[in-house]
């Protein structure tokens, strides 16, 4: 008897390009298992699929090793942030405040 498979998608966007691939995986696959099967790390050698943050339809998956996929889901691989958004807002506000107080 053939093993049951489901269709999923895996998406990743680097600064230069993006890839969205359709993949057929065993029905009981975890997110991490599906990532390993995707070969996305061959497309983007900088990716560490064992450590990268991932989500499904925009919601972060807390434990990709135990989260079992359902048919039709899209795994999104997230790039690490280069700067903390809160810090950027704080610096922008400080700069704006400085401009307002300058004589001129």
Gaussian input, Z-matrix of N, CA and C with variables (Angstrom, degrees):
# hf/3-21g

backbone

0 1
 N
 C     1     B1
 C     2     B2     1     A1
 N     3     B3     2     A2     1     D1
 C     4     B4     3     A3     2     D2
 C     5     B5     4     A4     3     D3
 N     6     B6     5     A5     4     D4
 C     7     B7     6     A6     5     D5
 C     8     B8     7     A7     6     D6
 N     9     B9     8     A8     7     D7
 C    10    B10     9     A9     8     D8
 C    11    B11    10    A10     9     D9
 N    12    B12    11    A11    10    D10
 C    13    B13    12    A12    11    D11
 C    14    B14    13    A13    12    D12
 N    15    B15    14    A14    13    D13
 C    16    B16    15    A15    14    D14
 C    17    B17    16    A16    15    D15
 N    18    B18    17    A17    16    D16
 C    19    B19    18    A18    17    D17
 C    20    B20    19    A19    18    D18
 N    21    B21    20    A20    19    D19
 C    22    B22    21    A21    20    D20
 C    23    B23    22    A22    21    D21
 N    24    B24    23    A23    22    D22
 C    25    B25    24    A24    23    D23
 C    26    B26    25    A25    24    D24
 N    27    B27    26    A26    25    D25
 C    28    B28    27    A27    26    D26
 C    29    B29    28    A28    27    D27
 N    30    B30    29    A29    28    D28
 C    31    B31    30    A30    29    D29
 C    32    B32    31    A31    30    D30
 N    33    B33    32    A32    31    D31
 C    34    B34    33    A33    32    D32
 C    35    B35    34    A34    33    D33
 N    36    B36    35    A35    34    D34
 C    37    B37    36    A36    35    D35
 C    38    B38    37    A37    36    D36
 N    39    B39    38    A38    37    D37
 C    40    B40    39    A39    38    D38
 C    41    B41    40    A40    39    D39
 N    42    B42    41    A41    40    D40
 C    43    B43    42    A42    41    D41
 C    44    B44    43    A43    42    D42
 N    45    B45    44    A44    43    D43
 C    46    B46    45    A45    44    D44
 C    47    B47    46    A46    45    D45
 N    48    B48    47    A47    46    D46
 C    49    B49    48    A48    47    D47
 C    50    B50    49    A49    48    D48
 N    51    B51    50    A50    49    D49
 C    52    B52    51    A51    50    D50
 C    53    B53    52    A52    51    D51
 N    54    B54    53    A53    52    D52
 C    55    B55    54    A54    53    D53
 C    56    B56    55    A55    54    D54
 N    57    B57    56    A56    55    D55
 C    58    B58    57    A57    56    D56
 C    59    B59    58    A58    57    D57
 N    60    B60    59    A59    58    D58
 C    61    B61    60    A60    59    D59
 C    62    B62    61    A61    60    D60
 N    63    B63    62    A62    61    D61
 C    64    B64    63    A63    62    D62
 C    65    B65    64    A64    63    D63
 N    66    B66    65    A65    64    D64
 C    67    B67    66    A66    65    D65
 C    68    B68    67    A67    66    D66
 N    69    B69    68    A68    67    D67
 C    70    B70    69    A69    68    D68
 C    71    B71    70    A70    69    D69
 N    72    B72    71    A71    70    D70
 C    73    B73    72    A72    71    D71
 C    74    B74    73    A73    72    D72
 N    75    B75    74    A74    73    D73
 C    76    B76    75    A75    74    D74
 C    77    B77    76    A76    75    D75
 N    78    B78    77    A77    76    D76
 C    79    B79    78    A78    77    D77
 C    80    B80    79    A79    78    D78
 N    81    B81    80    A80    79    D79
 C    82    B82    81    A81    80    D80
 C    83    B83    82    A82    81    D81
 N    84    B84    83    A83    82    D82
 C    85    B85    84    A84    83    D83
 C    86    B86    85    A85    84    D84
 N    87    B87    86    A86    85    D85
 C    88    B88    87    A87    86    D86
 C    89    B89    88    A88    87    D87
 N    90    B90    89    A89    88    D88
 C    91    B91    90    A90    89    D89
 C    92    B92    91    A91    90    D90
 N    93    B93    92    A92    91    D91
 C    94    B94    93    A93    92    D92
 C    95    B95    94    A94    93    D93
 N    96    B96    95    A95    94    D94
 C    97    B97    96    A96    95    D95
 C    98    B98    97    A97    96    D96
 N    99    B99    98    A98    97    D97
 C   100   B100    99    A99    98    D98
 C   101   B101   100   A100    99    D99
 N   102   B102   101   A101   100   D100
 C   103   B103   102   A102   101   D101
 C   104   B104   103   A103   102   D102
 N   105   B105   104   A104   103   D103
 C   106   B106   105   A105   104   D104
 C   107   B107   106   A106   105   D105
 N   108   B108   107   A107   106   D106
 C   109   B109   108   A108   107   D107
 C   110   B110   109   A109   108   D108
 N   111   B111   110   A110   109   D109
 C   112   B112   111   A111   110   D110
 C   113   B113   112   A112   111   D111
 N   114   B114   113   A113   112   D112
 C   115   B115   114   A114   113   D113
 C   116   B116   115   A115   114   D114
 N   117   B117   116   A116   115   D115
 C   118   B118   117   A117   116   D116
 C   119   B119   118   A118   117   D117
 N   120   B120   119   A119   118   D118
 C   121   B121   120   A120   119   D119
 C   122   B122   121   A121   120   D120
 N   123   B123   122   A122   121   D121
 C   124   B124   123   A123   122   D122
 C   125   B125   124   A124   123   D123
 N   126   B126   125   A125   124   D124
 C   127   B127   126   A126   125   D125
 C   128   B128   127   A127   126   D126
 N   129   B129   128   A128   127   D127
 C   130   B130   129   A129   128   D128
 C   131   B131   130   A130   129   D129
 N   132   B132   131   A131   130   D130
 C   133   B133   132   A132   131   D131
 C   134   B134   133   A133   132   D132
 N   135   B135   134   A134   133   D133
 C   136   B136   135   A135   134   D134
 C   137   B137   136   A136   135   D135
 N   138   B138   137   A137   136   D136
 C   139   B139   138   A138   137   D137
 C   140   B140   139   A139   138   D138
 N   141   B141   140   A140   139   D139
 C   142   B142   141   A141   140   D140
 C   143   B143   142   A142   141   D141
 N   144   B144   143   A143   142   D142
 C   145   B145   144   A144   143   D143
 C   146   B146   145   A145   144   D144
 N   147   B147   146   A146   145   D145
 C   148   B148   147   A147   146   D146
 C   149   B149   148   A148   147   D147
 N   150   B150   149   A149   148   D148
 C   151   B151   150   A150   149   D149
 C   152   B152   151   A151   150   D150
 N   153   B153   152   A152   151   D151
 C   154   B154   153   A153   152   D152
 C   155   B155   154   A154   153   D153
 N   156   B156   155   A155   154   D154
 C   157   B157   156   A156   155   D155
 C   158   B158   157   A157   156   D156
 N   159   B159   158   A158   157   D157
 C   160   B160   159   A159   158   D158
 C   161   B161   160   A160   159   D159
 N   162   B162   161   A161   160   D160
 C   163   B163   162   A162   161   D161
 C   164   B164   163   A163   162   D162
 N   165   B165   164   A164   163   D163
 C   166   B166   165   A165   164   D164
 C   167   B167   166   A166   165   D165
 N   168   B168   167   A167   166   D166
 C   169   B169   168   A168   167   D167
 C   170   B170   169   A169   168   D168
 N   171   B171   170   A170   169   D169
 C   172   B172   171   A171   170   D170
 C   173   B173   172   A172   171   D171
 N   174   B174   173   A173   172   D172
 C   175   B175   174   A174   173   D173
 C   176   B176   175   A175   174   D174
 N   177   B177   176   A176   175   D175
 C   178   B178   177   A177   176   D176
 C   179   B179   178   A178   177   D177
 N   180   B180   179   A179   178   D178
 C   181   B181   180   A180   179   D179
 C   182   B182   181   A181   180   D180
 N   183   B183   182   A182   181   D181
 C   184   B184   183   A183   182   D182
 C   185   B185   184   A184   183   D183
 N   186   B186   185   A185   184   D184
 C   187   B187   186   A186   185   D185
 C   188   B188   187   A187   186   D186
 N   189   B189   188   A188   187   D187
 C   190   B190   189   A189   188   D188
 C   191   B191   190   A190   189   D189
 N   192   B192   191   A191   190   D190
 C   193   B193   192   A192   191   D191
 C   194   B194   193   A193   192   D192
 N   195   B195   194   A194   193   D193
 C   196   B196   195   A195   194   D194
 C   197   B197   196   A196   195   D195
 N   198   B198   197   A197   196   D196
 C   199   B199   198   A198   197   D197
 C   200   B200   199   A199   198   D198
 N   201   B201   200   A200   199   D199
 C   202   B202   201   A201   200   D200
 C   203   B203   202   A202   201   D201
 N   204   B204   203   A203   202   D202
 C   205   B205   204   A204   203   D203
 C   206   B206   205   A205   204   D204
 N   207   B207   206   A206   205   D205
 C   208   B208   207   A207   206   D206
 C   209   B209   208   A208   207   D207
 N   210   B210   209   A209   208   D208
 C   211   B211   210   A210   209   D209
 C   212   B212   211   A211   210   D210
 N   213   B213   212   A212   211   D211
 C   214   B214   213   A213   212   D212
 C   215   B215   214   A214   213   D213
 N   216   B216   215   A215   214   D214
 C   217   B217   216   A216   215   D215
 C   218   B218   217   A217   216   D216
 N   219   B219   218   A218   217   D217
 C   220   B220   219   A219   218   D218
 C   221   B221   220   A220   219   D219
 N   222   B222   221   A221   220   D220
 C   223   B223   222   A222   221   D221
 C   224   B224   223   A223   222   D222
 N   225   B225   224   A224   223   D223
 C   226   B226   225   A225   224   D224
 C   227   B227   226   A226   225   D225
 N   228   B228   227   A227   226   D226
 C   229   B229   228   A228   227   D227
 C   230   B230   229   A229   228   D228
 N   231   B231   230   A230   229   D229
 C   232   B232   231   A231   230   D230
 C   233   B233   232   A232   231   D231
 N   234   B234   233   A233   232   D232
 C   235   B235   234   A234   233   D233
 C   236   B236   235   A235   234   D234
 N   237   B237   236   A236   235   D235
 C   238   B238   237   A237   236   D236
 C   239   B239   238   A238   237   D237
 N   240   B240   239   A239   238   D238
 C   241   B241   240   A240   239   D239
 C   242   B242   241   A241   240   D240
 N   243   B243   242   A242   241   D241
 C   244   B244   243   A243   242   D242
 C   245   B245   244   A244   243   D243
 N   246   B246   245   A245   244   D244
 C   247   B247   246   A246   245   D245
 C   248   B248   247   A247   246   D246
 N   249   B249   248   A248   247   D247
 C   250   B250   249   A249   248   D248
 C   251   B251   250   A250   249   D249
 N   252   B252   251   A251   250   D250
 C   253   B253   252   A252   251   D251
 C   254   B254   253   A253   252   D252
 N   255   B255   254   A254   253   D253
 C   256   B256   255   A255   254   D254
 C   257   B257   256   A256   255   D255
 N   258   B258   257   A257   256   D256
 C   259   B259   258   A258   257   D257
 C   260   B260   259   A259   258   D258
 N   261   B261   260   A260   259   D259
 C   262   B262   261   A261   260   D260
 C   263   B263   262   A262   261   D261
 N   264   B264   263   A263   262   D262
 C   265   B265   264   A264   263   D263
 C   266   B266   265   A265   264   D264
 N   267   B267   266   A266   265   D265
 C   268   B268   267   A267   266   D266
 C   269   B269   268   A268   267   D267
 N   270   B270   269   A269   268   D268
 C   271   B271   270   A270   269   D269
 C   272   B272   271   A271   270   D270
 N   273   B273   272   A272   271   D271
 C   274   B274   273   A273   272   D272
 C   275   B275   274   A274   273   D273
 N   276   B276   275   A275   274   D274
 C   277   B277   276   A276   275   D275
 C   278   B278   277   A277   276   D276
 N   279   B279   278   A278   277   D277
 C   280   B280   279   A279   278   D278
 C   281   B281   280   A280   279   D279
 N   282   B282   281   A281   280   D280
 C   283   B283   282   A282   281   D281
 C   284   B284   283   A283   282   D282
 N   285   B285   284   A284   283   D283
 C   286   B286   285   A285   284   D284
 C   287   B287   286   A286   285   D285
 N   288   B288   287   A287   286   D286
 C   289   B289   288   A288   287   D287
 C   290   B290   289   A289   288   D288
 N   291   B291   290   A290   289   D289
 C   292   B292   291   A291   290   D290
 C   293   B293   292   A292   291   D291
 N   294   B294   293   A293   292   D292
 C   295   B295   294   A294   293   D293
 C   296   B296   295   A295   294   D294
 N   297   B297   296   A296   295   D295
 C   298   B298   297   A297   296   D296
 C   299   B299   298   A298   297   D297
 N   300   B300   299   A299   298   D298
 C   301   B301   300   A300   299   D299
 C   302   B302   301   A301   300   D300
 N   303   B303   302   A302   301   D301
 C   304   B304   303   A303   302   D302
 C   305   B305   304   A304   303   D303
 N   306   B306   305   A305   304   D304
 C   307   B307   306   A306   305   D305
 C   308   B308   307   A307   306   D306
 N   309   B309   308   A308   307   D307
 C   310   B310   309   A309   308   D308
 C   311   B311   310   A310   309   D309

   B1=1.4496
   B2=1.5230
   B3=1.3042
   B4=1.4556
   B5=1.5291
   B6=1.3267
   B7=1.4645
   B8=1.5365
   B9=1.3337
   B10=1.4629
   B11=1.5262
   B12=1.3219
   B13=1.4623
   B14=1.5216
   B15=1.3346
   B16=1.4571
   B17=1.5239
   B18=1.3197
   B19=1.4578
   B20=1.5242
   B21=1.3349
   B22=1.4620
   B23=1.5203
   B24=1.3060
   B25=1.4554
   B26=1.5153
   B27=1.3297
   B28=1.4568
   B29=1.5179
   B30=1.3418
   B31=1.4623
   B32=1.5143
   B33=1.3425
   B34=1.4567
   B35=1.5151
   B36=1.3144
   B37=1.4599
   B38=1.5172
   B39=1.3194
   B40=1.4578
   B41=1.5214
   B42=1.3016
   B43=1.4552
   B44=1.5333
   B45=1.3394
   B46=1.4589
   B47=1.5308
   B48=1.3311
   B49=1.4659
   B50=1.5173
   B51=1.3294
   B52=1.4613
   B53=1.5253
   B54=1.3344
   B55=1.4572
   B56=1.5251
   B57=1.3266
   B58=1.4551
   B59=1.5228
   B60=1.3317
   B61=1.4621
   B62=1.5149
   B63=1.3137
   B64=1.4581
   B65=1.5150
   B66=1.3192
   B67=1.4565
   B68=1.5186
   B69=1.3009
   B70=1.4662
   B71=1.5132
   B72=1.3292
   B73=1.4656
   B74=1.5236
   B75=1.3420
   B76=1.4696
   B77=1.5261
   B78=1.3122
   B79=1.4671
   B80=1.5237
   B81=1.3060
   B82=1.4670
   B83=1.5328
   B84=1.3298
   B85=1.4698
   B86=1.5191
   B87=1.3379
   B88=1.4621
   B89=1.5282
   B90=1.3125
   B91=1.4591
   B92=1.5261
   B93=1.3220
   B94=1.4749
   B95=1.5247
   B96=1.3346
   B97=1.4582
   B98=1.5226
   B99=1.3188
   B100=1.4630
   B101=1.5274
   B102=1.3304
   B103=1.4625
   B104=1.5244
   B105=1.3173
   B106=1.4661
   B107=1.5299
   B108=1.3254
   B109=1.4632
   B110=1.5277
   B111=1.3222
   B112=1.4650
   B113=1.5214
   B114=1.3149
   B115=1.4625
   B116=1.5181
   B117=1.3204
   B118=1.4627
   B119=1.5359
   B120=1.3186
   B121=1.4641
   B122=1.5320
   B123=1.3185
   B124=1.4717
   B125=1.5272
   B126=1.3357
   B127=1.4666
   B128=1.5311
   B129=1.3472
   B130=1.4637
   B131=1.5302
   B132=1.3397
   B133=1.4783
   B134=1.5290
   B135=1.3269
   B136=1.4713
   B137=1.5257
   B138=1.3295
   B139=1.4728
   B140=1.5230
   B141=1.3200
   B142=1.4643
   B143=1.5268
   B144=1.3222
   B145=1.4618
   B146=1.5297
   B147=1.3162
   B148=1.4680
   B149=1.5234
   B150=1.3403
   B151=1.4655
   B152=1.5192
   B153=1.3170
   B154=1.4638
   B155=1.5311
   B156=1.3175
   B157=1.4645
   B158=1.5197
   B159=1.3149
   B160=1.4680
   B161=1.5167
   B162=1.3291
   B163=1.4518
   B164=1.5109
   B165=1.3156
   B166=1.4555
   B167=1.5194
   B168=1.3207
   B169=1.4646
   B170=1.5260
   B171=1.3366
   B172=1.4547
   B173=1.5168
   B174=1.3240
   B175=1.4676
   B176=1.5295
   B177=1.3297
   B178=1.4572
   B179=1.5239
   B180=1.3261
   B181=1.4658
   B182=1.5242
   B183=1.3289
   B184=1.4584
   B185=1.5268
   B186=1.3279
   B187=1.4622
   B188=1.5287
   B189=1.3430
   B190=1.4596
   B191=1.5348
   B192=1.3132
   B193=1.4702
   B194=1.5240
   B195=1.3209
   B196=1.4698
   B197=1.5217
   B198=1.3285
   B199=1.4699
   B200=1.5225
   B201=1.3416
   B202=1.4599
   B203=1.5270
   B204=1.3143
   B205=1.4645
   B206=1.5253
   B207=1.3214
   B208=1.4580
   B209=1.5260
   B210=1.3091
   B211=1.4602
   B212=1.5216
   B213=1.3276
   B214=1.4535
   B215=1.5168
   B216=1.3110
   B217=1.4663
   B218=1.5282
   B219=1.3392
   B220=1.4589
   B221=1.5271
   B222=1.3119
   B223=1.4680
   B224=1.5197
   B225=1.3199
   B226=1.4635
   B227=1.5204
   B228=1.3073
   B229=1.4648
   B230=1.5182
   B231=1.3334
   B232=1.4612
   B233=1.5201
   B234=1.3362
   B235=1.4692
   B236=1.5184
   B237=1.3253
   B238=1.4692
   B239=1.5269
   B240=1.3228
   B241=1.4623
   B242=1.5189
   B243=1.3210
   B244=1.4563
   B245=1.5193
   B246=1.3241
   B247=1.4623
   B248=1.5238
   B249=1.3164
   B250=1.4579
   B251=1.5332
   B252=1.3352
   B253=1.4704
   B254=1.5259
   B255=1.3206
   B256=1.4747
   B257=1.5328
   B258=1.3127
   B259=1.4564
   B260=1.5275
   B261=1.3136
   B262=1.4641
   B263=1.5246
   B264=1.3393
   B265=1.4708
   B266=1.5284
   B267=1.3201
   B268=1.4608
   B269=1.5269
   B270=1.3414
   B271=1.4598
   B272=1.5294
   B273=1.3291
   B274=1.4657
   B275=1.5211
   B276=1.3240
   B277=1.4671
   B278=1.5261
   B279=1.3190
   B280=1.4605
   B281=1.5258
   B282=1.3255
   B283=1.4609
   B284=1.5279
   B285=1.3247
   B286=1.4632
   B287=1.5265
   B288=1.3347
   B289=1.4572
   B290=1.5404
   B291=1.3084
   B292=1.4574
   B293=1.5326
   B294=1.3294
   B295=1.4666
   B296=1.5308
   B297=1.3500
   B298=1.4705
   B299=1.5322
   B300=1.3148
   B301=1.4660
   B302=1.5183
   B303=1.3340
   B304=1.4656
   B305=1.5320
   B306=1.3154
   B307=1.4723
   B308=1.5176
   B309=1.2971
   B310=1.2816
   B311=1.3112
   A1=109.57
   A2=116.85
   A3=122.22
   A4=110.50
   A5=114.61
   A6=120.61
   A7=109.36
   A8=116.47
   A9=121.21
   A10=109.39
   A11=115.47
   A12=120.75
   A13=109.38
   A14=114.56
   A15=120.85
   A16=108.52
   A17=115.66
   A18=121.15
   A19=108.51
   A20=115.90
   A21=122.16
   A22=108.17
   A23=116.15
   A24=121.62
   A25=108.79
   A26=115.80
   A27=122.37
   A28=106.62
   A29=116.17
   A30=121.48
   A31=110.91
   A32=114.91
   A33=121.27
   A34=108.18
   A35=116.35
   A36=121.33
   A37=109.00
   A38=115.61
   A39=119.85
   A40=106.62
   A41=117.30
   A42=120.20
   A43=109.95
   A44=116.80
   A45=120.93
   A46=114.56
   A47=118.10
   A48=119.22
   A49=111.03
   A50=114.47
   A51=119.55
   A52=109.51
   A53=114.86
   A54=121.17
   A55=108.37
   A56=115.74
   A57=122.52
   A58=105.62
   A59=116.22
   A60=119.36
   A61=111.31
   A62=114.43
   A63=121.20
   A64=107.10
   A65=115.95
   A66=121.35
   A67=109.33
   A68=116.62
   A69=122.29
   A70=107.04
   A71=116.23
   A72=121.93
   A73=109.52
   A74=117.49
   A75=119.15
   A76=110.64
   A77=116.14
   A78=122.36
   A79=113.85
   A80=119.40
   A81=121.12
   A82=112.64
   A83=117.46
   A84=121.48
   A85=111.66
   A86=114.57
   A87=120.14
   A88=108.26
   A89=115.84
   A90=120.60
   A91=109.86
   A92=118.14
   A93=121.61
   A94=111.32
   A95=117.78
   A96=120.51
   A97=110.75
   A98=116.50
   A99=120.40
   A100=111.13
   A101=116.97
   A102=120.03
   A103=110.85
   A104=116.17
   A105=120.19
   A106=110.64
   A107=116.66
   A108=120.81
   A109=112.56
   A110=116.84
   A111=120.99
   A112=113.01
   A113=117.28
   A114=119.86
   A115=113.21
   A116=117.11
   A117=121.06
   A118=110.66
   A119=117.95
   A120=120.64
   A121=111.76
   A122=117.81
   A123=119.96
   A124=110.30
   A125=116.57
   A126=121.10
   A127=111.38
   A128=115.19
   A129=122.29
   A130=108.18
   A131=117.69
   A132=120.77
   A133=114.58
   A134=117.86
   A135=120.39
   A136=112.67
   A137=117.36
   A138=121.60
   A139=111.41
   A140=115.70
   A141=121.84
   A142=105.95
   A143=116.21
   A144=121.01
   A145=113.13
   A146=117.67
   A147=119.59
   A148=111.65
   A149=117.22
   A150=120.66
   A151=114.64
   A152=118.63
   A153=120.75
   A154=112.20
   A155=114.45
   A156=120.60
   A157=108.74
   A158=115.90
   A159=120.78
   A160=110.14
   A161=114.51
   A162=120.60
   A163=110.06
   A164=114.89
   A165=121.47
   A166=106.42
   A167=115.67
   A168=122.45
   A169=111.64
   A170=116.55
   A171=121.32
   A172=116.59
   A173=118.06
   A174=120.83
   A175=108.65
   A176=115.63
   A177=120.63
   A178=110.41
   A179=115.08
   A180=121.68
   A181=106.98
   A182=116.49
   A183=121.63
   A184=112.32
   A185=117.73
   A186=120.82
   A187=109.97
   A188=116.13
   A189=120.23
   A190=113.95
   A191=117.14
   A192=119.84
   A193=112.13
   A194=117.00
   A195=119.63
   A196=113.38
   A197=117.96
   A198=120.79
   A199=109.28
   A200=117.10
   A201=122.61
   A202=108.99
   A203=115.38
   A204=121.54
   A205=112.28
   A206=114.01
   A207=121.59
   A208=108.11
   A209=116.63
   A210=121.46
   A211=110.92
   A212=116.08
   A213=121.72
   A214=115.01
   A215=118.75
   A216=120.11
   A217=110.56
   A218=114.87
   A219=121.46
   A220=108.72
   A221=115.75
   A222=121.51
   A223=107.33
   A224=116.39
   A225=121.94
   A226=108.19
   A227=115.75
   A228=121.60
   A229=107.01
   A230=116.35
   A231=121.22
   A232=111.43
   A233=115.50
   A234=120.92
   A235=108.25
   A236=117.12
   A237=118.43
   A238=110.21
   A239=115.97
   A240=120.63
   A241=109.30
   A242=116.49
   A243=120.54
   A244=111.38
   A245=116.64
   A246=121.38
   A247=108.51
   A248=115.55
   A249=121.37
   A250=109.45
   A251=118.64
   A252=120.73
   A253=113.41
   A254=117.95
   A255=120.50
   A256=110.53
   A257=116.74
   A258=120.66
   A259=110.37
   A260=117.72
   A261=121.48
   A262=110.36
   A263=117.60
   A264=120.66
   A265=110.93
   A266=117.14
   A267=120.84
   A268=110.92
   A269=116.76
   A270=120.57
   A271=111.47
   A272=117.06
   A273=121.42
   A274=110.18
   A275=117.53
   A276=121.50
   A277=110.48
   A278=117.06
   A279=120.80
   A280=110.48
   A281=116.86
   A282=121.23
   A283=110.70
   A284=117.32
   A285=121.35
   A286=110.44
   A287=116.69
   A288=121.80
   A289=109.98
   A290=115.58
   A291=121.20
   A292=111.08
   A293=116.88
   A294=121.11
   A295=111.47
   A296=116.45
   A297=120.65
   A298=111.92
   A299=117.36
   A300=120.01
   A301=113.53
   A302=117.48
   A303=120.18
   A304=109.03
   A305=116.91
   A306=119.39
   A307=109.96
   A308=113.83
   A309=116.72
   A310=170.25
   D1=134.76
   D2=-178.43
   D3=-74.08
   D4=145.84
   D5=178.75
   D6=-72.73
   D7=139.04
   D8=179.00
   D9=-68.90
   D10=136.82
   D11=178.60
   D12=-125.00
   D13=156.38
   D14=175.63
   D15=-127.02
   D16=156.64
   D17=176.78
   D18=-99.08
   D19=131.98
   D20=176.58
   D21=-134.68
   D22=175.99
   D23=172.74
   D24=-126.15
   D25=150.25
   D26=174.59
   D27=-127.35
   D28=129.69
   D29=-176.96
   D30=-126.05
   D31=140.81
   D32=173.72
   D33=-150.53
   D34=140.89
   D35=177.11
   D36=-129.62
   D37=118.03
   D38=172.91
   D39=-89.29
   D40=-176.68
   D41=178.70
   D42=-65.92
   D43=-34.75
   D44=-175.13
   D45=-88.77
   D46=-34.43
   D47=-175.33
   D48=-156.01
   D49=166.65
   D50=178.32
   D51=-129.03
   D52=151.90
   D53=178.94
   D54=-133.13
   D55=132.13
   D56=172.67
   D57=-126.04
   D58=114.44
   D59=-178.01
   D60=-118.48
   D61=145.07
   D62=173.81
   D63=-94.47
   D64=138.41
   D65=-173.64
   D66=-139.48
   D67=144.55
   D68=173.46
   D69=-109.39
   D70=122.61
   D71=-176.94
   D72=-128.45
   D73=159.08
   D74=174.77
   D75=-56.81
   D76=144.88
   D77=-173.47
   D78=-58.77
   D79=-25.17
   D80=-178.09
   D81=-101.26
   D82=22.97
   D83=-176.58
   D84=-73.22
   D85=140.77
   D86=171.75
   D87=-84.07
   D88=168.77
   D89=177.98
   D90=-59.45
   D91=-46.71
   D92=-179.66
   D93=-61.62
   D94=-40.96
   D95=178.77
   D96=-62.76
   D97=-43.25
   D98=179.07
   D99=-64.25
   D100=-38.48
   D101=177.51
   D102=-61.92
   D103=-42.19
   D104=178.45
   D105=-62.18
   D106=-40.13
   D107=179.27
   D108=-70.50
   D109=-24.96
   D110=-175.39
   D111=-67.04
   D112=-31.84
   D113=-175.82
   D114=72.92
   D115=15.27
   D116=-178.60
   D117=-60.53
   D118=-27.39
   D119=178.75
   D120=-71.59
   D121=-18.35
   D122=172.79
   D123=-79.16
   D124=-33.52
   D125=176.27
   D126=-70.64
   D127=-36.56
   D128=-177.64
   D129=-130.45
   D130=87.71
   D131=-175.15
   D132=-58.27
   D133=-20.26
   D134=180.00
   D135=-73.62
   D136=-13.14
   D137=-178.14
   D138=-78.57
   D139=135.39
   D140=169.73
   D141=-110.34
   D142=95.42
   D143=-173.99
   D144=-66.95
   D145=-12.24
   D146=177.78
   D147=-85.35
   D148=-15.33
   D149=-174.85
   D150=-123.31
   D151=-17.73
   D152=-172.72
   D153=-67.31
   D154=151.21
   D155=175.65
   D156=-75.36
   D157=139.54
   D158=-179.29
   D159=-137.66
   D160=161.37
   D161=176.41
   D162=-145.12
   D163=170.69
   D164=174.79
   D165=-125.21
   D166=117.86
   D167=-177.49
   D168=49.75
   D169=46.28
   D170=173.97
   D171=83.98
   D172=0.31
   D173=178.29
   D174=-110.36
   D175=124.12
   D176=-177.48
   D177=-61.58
   D178=137.60
   D179=176.67
   D180=-95.33
   D181=117.03
   D182=-175.99
   D183=-66.14
   D184=-44.00
   D185=-178.71
   D186=-131.11
   D187=87.65
   D188=-176.67
   D189=-62.39
   D190=-19.13
   D191=-179.53
   D192=-75.06
   D193=-23.82
   D194=-178.00
   D195=-111.28
   D196=-14.91
   D197=-178.80
   D198=-73.81
   D199=114.14
   D200=179.98
   D201=-85.59
   D202=135.92
   D203=-177.31
   D204=-80.21
   D205=153.88
   D206=173.18
   D207=-116.52
   D208=154.90
   D209=-178.93
   D210=-55.82
   D211=137.09
   D212=175.61
   D213=87.73
   D214=-4.89
   D215=-178.60
   D216=-74.91
   D217=154.28
   D218=177.80
   D219=-117.99
   D220=119.26
   D221=174.93
   D222=-85.14
   D223=128.79
   D224=177.53
   D225=-112.36
   D226=126.03
   D227=178.81
   D228=-95.09
   D229=125.66
   D230=-175.40
   D231=-99.09
   D232=137.98
   D233=173.43
   D234=-79.06
   D235=150.09
   D236=175.71
   D237=-68.70
   D238=147.34
   D239=177.29
   D240=-70.22
   D241=138.63
   D242=177.75
   D243=-83.22
   D244=-25.29
   D245=179.24
   D246=-145.63
   D247=149.10
   D248=178.79
   D249=-72.60
   D250=120.98
   D251=-178.51
   D252=-56.43
   D253=-36.43
   D254=179.09
   D255=-65.16
   D256=-40.04
   D257=179.66
   D258=-66.72
   D259=-40.41
   D260=178.38
   D261=-61.79
   D262=-44.43
   D263=178.33
   D264=-63.37
   D265=-41.21
   D266=179.38
   D267=-61.43
   D268=-44.63
   D269=179.68
   D270=-65.87
   D271=-39.34
   D272=178.79
   D273=-64.02
   D274=-42.33
   D275=179.49
   D276=-65.53
   D277=-40.68
   D278=179.23
   D279=-63.88
   D280=-40.39
   D281=179.29
   D282=-65.84
   D283=-42.12
   D284=178.35
   D285=-64.15
   D286=-41.19
   D287=178.95
   D288=-62.48
   D289=-41.15
   D290=179.74
   D291=-63.24
   D292=-41.45
   D293=178.68
   D294=-62.60
   D295=-39.51
   D296=-178.41
   D297=-68.37
   D298=-29.78
   D299=-176.11
   D300=-92.11
   D301=-7.61
   D302=-179.67
   D303=-75.12
   D304=136.51
   D305=176.05
   D306=-69.80
   D307=143.12
   D308=179.68
   D309=173.90

